[in-house]
Amino acid sequence: MTPFLVGIAGFLFMFLLMALGMPIAFAMGLTGFLGTWVLEGSRVALAQTGMTPFSWAADHSFMCIPLFVLMGHFANESGLISTAYRVAYKWVGRLPGGLAIASTLGSGAFGALSGSSSAAAATMATICIPEMEKYNYDPKLMTGSVAVGGTFAILIPPSLGMILYGIITEESIGRLFIAGIIPGVIMVGLVSLATAVMCKLNPAMGPPGQGSAFRDKLVSLAKVWELVLIFLAVIGGIYAGVFTPTEAAAIGALTTFLVALVKGTVSFRKLLLAAQATARITVMIFALLIGAMIFNTFISFSGIPDHLQQWISEVSVNRYLILILILLTYFFFGCIMDAVAMAVLLLPIYYPIVVSLGFNGIWFGVVCMVMAEIGLLTPPIGLNCFVVHGVFPKYRIETIFLGVLPYLIVELLVVAILILVPQISLFLPNLMK
């Protein structure tokens, strides 16, 4: 077999291991080790497998990940997320589907304080679904709006996906964070609009909630000043060039902890639980990263990336057609693996191709994050859908998947908008110091 065919066989073997139930990180790592052994011999395979974990785990840039995750847990314990939801409810509660729209806005606030989409989905499900049940909301709308809202955390900064993208591609993490702000706002707005339209056409899906006087709405805004302060401290510091992303993560985690401490909502037990949850998420991400890098070493030896680049240079087709083909593979992989695994597996292969076609690397990072959002909602994996199902098992997983279908159309629309108008992503990064 030629190295190229060995590489193709490696992909098939990896998918077989996943189908048999092996964790994705170990399936990628084992396939990469065995494939490198076949192509380069045992000494190279053992050396690469030994060096990869340390060379990647020792990168200080990864300190962003546990710190931003910890920041999200502190924000939740301090009550900032539930407060943001209640404030949003006062402003939009009387609209058709107002409670679902409020959950979308609350999810956007959670995304501004944590890069963990699964944590966002679980938290917002706990807060929002009981409220929507009181007004007899349609189960598909309840669960679907919460599941899609959780995906905002991977696009709105600080985003764990953006951190991984920046480290793997060596693009600026700070510029990637800033690039996600406007697309994130557009995503939240379009998802809210989709909910309002669906409930306007079918009022039984989401009856209007309790209204509030305009004066009460204005007063409620004062309750989210801590959230605004933390976001401005973290993202504003990065935008102004005052902090590096790692420093901003430390400042954000400390500030959020102090807010929780002042409010009296933090205890030693909650600190321990937050640390344990942060450790679990961090270890999961590092295991996926290490497994993917071992696999990508094997793919590099197989020559698959070189064959792809040569094929692209020889075919005379529009570069946007090639981009669409790449995004279609993201859609496929999103159906069978989670967003982090998809990012670390595909970026080393696709990023050089996209840049060679003349596309901006920062812009492609934003598009990749939206595709990762779609992957978090599509069956059979659909991680966020399973998270909501885990919090409220009385709602069937089929119901949740049906509930996210209209929102998938919205997210695909956002991808189209970003492709047609790339300056939406690049306007703010181009103004950065």
N, C-alpha and C positions, 0 to 999 in steps of 0.2 A: 504494500500500500504506500502511496505517496504521502508526504506530510499533510497535504491538504485533505486527503481522504481520512487520514487519522484524526484530523481536527473535526471533521464532520461527524465521524464515529463517536468522538468524545462528547459532542453536543447531544447526540442521541442517547449515549450511555448516561449522561447527567440527567436528562429528562426521565429515563427509566428509573433511576434511583429515586428521584423526586416522586414519581408515580407510586413507587413501592413504599413510600412513607418516610424516607430518610430526610432529616432536616436539610434545608437548602444549602446552608453554609457547609455542611459536611459533604453533601453531594458534589458541590463545586470543588472543594478542596481535594477530595479523593480522586475525582476525575482528572483534575489538573496534575496531581502527583503521578498517577498511573500513566497519563498521556505523555508527560515529560520524560518519564522512565522509558517509554517505548521509543520516543524520538531522540533523546539525548543520552540515555543511559542512567544507571542507578545513582552514580556519584552526583551528576548534575541535579537529578530529581531530589535527592536527599539534601543537597546544599541549598537549593531554592526553597524547599519546604521549611528548612531550618531558619533561613534568613528572613523570609517574608513576614512572619508574625512580628519580629522585633523591628524591622525596618519601617513598617507601617504604624505599629502601635506606639513607637517612640516619637512620632511626629507631634510636636507640641501644639500644632494647630487643632488637633483633636480634643484639646481641653475644652473647646467650645461646646462639645456635645454634652458631657455630663452637666456642665454649668447651666446651659440653656434648659435642659430637661429639669434640673433642680429648681430653676427659676419658675417654670410652669407649675411644679408641685407646690411651691410656696405661694404662688398667686392663687391657686385653688384653695389652699388651706386658709388664706387670709380673707377669703370671701370676695375677692375682686371680680371673679368670673360671675358668680351669682348676682352680684350687684350690677354688673354690666348688663346682664340679662333683664333684670327688673327695670333698669332705666330704659332699655330698648323697648320693653313691654309697655311702659307708660307712653312712649311716643308712637308706637305702631300697633298697639293692642286692638284698637277699634277697627283696623283695616280687615278686609277679608283675608283669612289666614294669618292674622296678626301675630298670634303666638308662634307660629312656624317662622315667620319673618324675624321675630325677636330672637328666636334660637339661632337663626342665620347670623344676625348681627352680633349676638353673644359669642358665636363660634369665631367670628372675625376678630373679636377682642381677645379670645383665648389664643388664636394664632399669633397675635401681636406679642404674646407673653411666653409662648412655648412653641418649639418646633415639632412636637410629638402629635401626630394626627390621631393615633389610637387613644392617647390620653384625652385629647379634645373630644373625640366622639363619646367616650365613656362618661366624661364629666357632664357634657351637655345633655346626654341621654338621661342621666340621673336628675338633672335640674329641670329640663324642659318637658319631657314626655309626661310626667305626672300632671303638670299644668294643662297640657293639651288634652289629656284624658278627661279632665273636669268639664271641658266644653265639647266633648264627644267628637273630637277630630278623627278624620279617617286614618286608620292604622298605617296605610301606605304613606300618607303625607307626613304623619308624625315621625315615623322611623326613617323615611327617606330624607327628609329635611335635616334631621340630626346627623345622619351618616354622611351626607354631602358636606355639611358644615364642618365636620371634623377634618376634611381634606384641606381646608384653607390653611392649616398650620404648616403644610409643606410648601406653600407658595408665599404667604405673608411672612415677612421676617420677624424674628429670627427663625430660620428654617434649617432643620437638620439635613434635609436633602440638598440645600444650597451649600452647606458646609462640605458635604461629601463631594459634590460637583466641583467646588473650588479646589479641594485638595487633589483630586484625581486629575483634573485638567490644568491645574496651576493658574486658573483664573482668580481674580481678586474676590475673596469672599465678601468683603465690604461692598464692592460694586454689585455683586450678585444680590445681596440683601436689598440694596436700594432699588435695583431693577425690578424686584418683585412687588413693590408697594402699589404702583398704579394698576398693574394687572390684577393684584389682589383685591383692590377696591372695586374694579370692574366686575370681577367674579362675584363678590358679595352682592353687588347691586343687581346683576343679571339673575342670580339665583333668587333673590328677594322678589324681583319682578316676575319671574316664572311662577313663584308661589302665589303671588297676588292674582295673576291672570288665571291660574287653575281654579282658585277659590272664587273668583268672580264668575267664571263660567259654570262652576258647580258649587254653590254656597254651602252645601251640606258637607263638603270636604273639610272646610275650616271656618266655622262660624266666627264672627267678630267677638273679641273679648271685651273686658271692661274698659271703658274709656277713662281719661284723666283730664283735668282742667289744664289749660295752657300754662298757668302759673306753676302748677305742680310739675309739669314737664321741665320747665326752666330750672326749678329748684333741684330736680333730680340730677341734673347735669353736674352739680357740685359734688355728687357722691362718687364720681369716677375720676376725680383729679389725681388720685394715686396712680391709677392705670395709665393716664396720659403722661404723668411725670416719668414713670418707668420707661414707657415706650420712647419718649423724647430723649431720655438719658442714654438709652442703649442705641437706638437707631440714629438719633441726632448726633451723638458723639462719633459714630462711625462716619456719617455723612460729612461732618465738619473736619474729619481727619484728626480728631482729638484722641480717639481710642482705636486700637486694633480690635477685630472681632473677638479675640480671646479676652482682652481686657474688658470689652463691653459686656461679655457674658459674665465675667466675675462681678462687675459693678451691678448688673441686672439682678443676679442671684442674691447679692448682699442687700440691695435696696428692697427687693421683694420680701426677703427675710425680715428686715427691719420693720416693714409695713405690717407684716403678720405679727411681729413681736409687740408693736405698739397697740395693735387692735386686740391683743390678748387671745388670739385664735390658735397660737402655736403651743405645743407641749413637747416634752421629750419623746413621747410615744409617736406623735405625728412627725417629728424630725426623723426618727428611726425609720418609719414607714416611707417617708419621702426619699431617704437615702437608699433604702432597699429597692424601691421602684426605679430610682435613677440608675442604680447599679445594674439592674436587670436589663433595662433598655440599652445602656451603654455596652454591656457585654454582648447583647444580641447584635448590635450594629458592628462591633469589632469582629465578632465571629464571621458575620457575612462578608465584611471587608477582606479579612484574611483569606477566607475560602475563595472569594472572587479573584483576588490577586494571584493566588496559586493557579487558578484555572486560566486566568488571562496570560500568565507566563507560558503555559502550554499552548494556548491559542496563538501567541506570538511566534513560538517555535514552529507551529504548523504552517505559518505563512498565510492564514486566512485574511488578516487585515491587508496584507500586501496584494493579495489576489483581488480583494474588493476595490482597493484604490486603483489598481491597474485596469480593472473592468470599467470603472467609472470614467477613467481618463480616455478610454477607447470608444465608449458609446457616445453618440451625439444626441443626447436628450436634454431637455430643459432641467436645470439644477433643482427647480422646485418639484419636479416629478420625483427626482431621487430623494429629496427631503420628505416628500409624502410617503414614499416606500419605507424610509427609515422610521417615520412616525407610526406607520402601520405595524412594523415589527414591535415597536413599543407597546402598541395596543394588544398585540398577541401575547407578549411576555407579561404584560400586566394582568392577563387572565390566569396566569399559572404561577406567579411569584409576587412577593410584596415589593413595594416601591424601592426600598433600600437595596434589596438584592438585584433588582432590575437595573438600578443606577450603576452600581459598582461592576456589574457584569458587562453592560453594553457600552458605557462611556469610553473605556479605553479603545474600543473598536470603532465607534461612530464619530467621536469628537474630531480626530484628525481628518476624517473624510468631510465632515460638515465644514470645518475651517478651510480645507483645501478648495471647497466649492465657493468660497467667498462669503460665507455667512459669519456673523458676529458671534463669538463664543459666549458672551454674556447673554445675548438674546436667546441663543439656543438653550442656555441653562434655564431660562424662564419657561420656554416651550416644554422642555423636559419635565419641569415640575408640574405643569398642567397635565401632561401625559401621565405622570405618576399619580396625580389626583384621580384620573380616570381609572387607573389600575387598582386603586384602593376601593373602587365601587363595582368593578365588573366581576361577574361569576367566572369560574367557580371559587376563586380565592376571595376577592372582595373583602379585604381585611376589616375595613370600617363597618361593613354590613354585619360581619360576624361579631364585632365588638358590641354593636347595639343589641344584637340578638343575645349575647352573653349577659348584658345588663338586664334586658327584659325578654327572657326566653319564651314568654307567652306569645310573642309575635313571631310567626314562622319566618324562617330565613327567606322563603320565596316571596313573602309579603314585602320584606325590606328591599329585595332586589327589584321588585316591581315599582316600589316607591322611588328608587333612585333613577329609574329610566328617563323621566323627563329632564332631570338635572344633567344626565350624561349628554343630552343634546345641547344644553347650555354650555357645558365645558368644551365640547367640540366646537361650538360657535366661538368661544374665546380663543381657541387654538387658531381658527381661521382668521380672526381679527389680528392676532399677534403676527401671523405670517404676512398679512396684507399691509399692516402698519407697524413695522418693527420699532419705530420711534416711541411707541407706547412704553416699551421696556427700556429703551436706551436714553430717553430724555433726561431723567434724573441722574443716572450714573455719569452722563457726559458733563454735568454741572458740578460734580464732586471735586473737592480739593484733594 
